[in-house]
Amino acid sequence: MNDVDVLIYPAALGDPPKLEDIEPFYFLETPLITAPANVAGVPAASVRTGFSNAGLPTGIQITGKLFGDADVLRVAHAFELATPEFSRIAG
């Protein structure tokens, strides 16, 4: 993170499984791409980016440097202002 202010990446790798397909601890077999921010203890925000083909919400995660909370929130806010179409309700 020395050369960047924030990292932006998908909040999930795809739609969640259907309820009837969920087995105990299914999430242990699926990479949690948002986990590094939790482990590192750095600020992160998830922002909606629209809807998948299945009609479920999609998003990005914005991760900043340690104590870079203001930068993360500033980028998240700017993204939301620039993409008002993503704030609509699926329908």
N, C-alpha and C positions, 0 to 999 in steps of 0.2 A: 504494500500500500504506500510505499515511499513515493512512487511516481504518479499516483492517481488520487483523486479526492473521494470517489465512490466507485463501487462495483455495481453493475446492474445485470441481473440474470433472471431466468424464469423462476417463479415461486413454486412451480410444480412441473413434473415431467409429463403430465397428461391428466385426463379425467380420472377421478377415483373409481375403484371397482364398484360394480353393482352390489347392493346390499346382500343379495343372495349368494354372491361370489366371494364374500369376505370370509376368510378363515382366521382363526386366532393368530395374532401377531403377524398378519400379512405385511404390515409396514416394515418389518425387519428385512424383507426380501426386496424392498423398493428403496432405491437411493433417496435420501432426504437431502436435496441440494441446498436447502436453507439451513441445515444443521451447522455448517462451519461458523456462521455468525453467532449462533448460540454458544458453541464451544469456545470461541475466541472472546466472547463477552463484549463484542462491538455492537454499535447501534445498527438497527436495520428496520426497514419499513416495507410493508407489502402494499402494492398499489394495483388496483384493478385495470386490466388492459382489454377488456371486452369479454366475448363469450366463445366457447369452443363450438364445434359442429354439433355437439350434443346439447348445447344451450346452457352449459355450466360456466360460471365465471372463471376467467383466466387472470393471471397477474404476473407482475415482476416483483422482485425483491431488490431493494436498494440498500447496500451495506456500506458503512463508512468506517473511518479510522476510529480508534479508541478515543472517546470523548468528542467525536465528530457528529454528535446528535443534530446540531443545528444544520450542518451540511446535508445530512440525510433528509431531514424534514424540508429543507429548502428545495432540494431536487424533487422530492415526492410532490410537493405543492406545485412546483412549476410544471411537472408532468401532468398533474390533474387539470391545471388551468389550460394547458395546451391540447388536451384531449377530452373535451366535455362529452363527446359521444360515448365514452366508456362509462359514464356515470348513469346511463339509462338502465332501466329494469328490463330484464329479459322478457320477451313476450312474443 
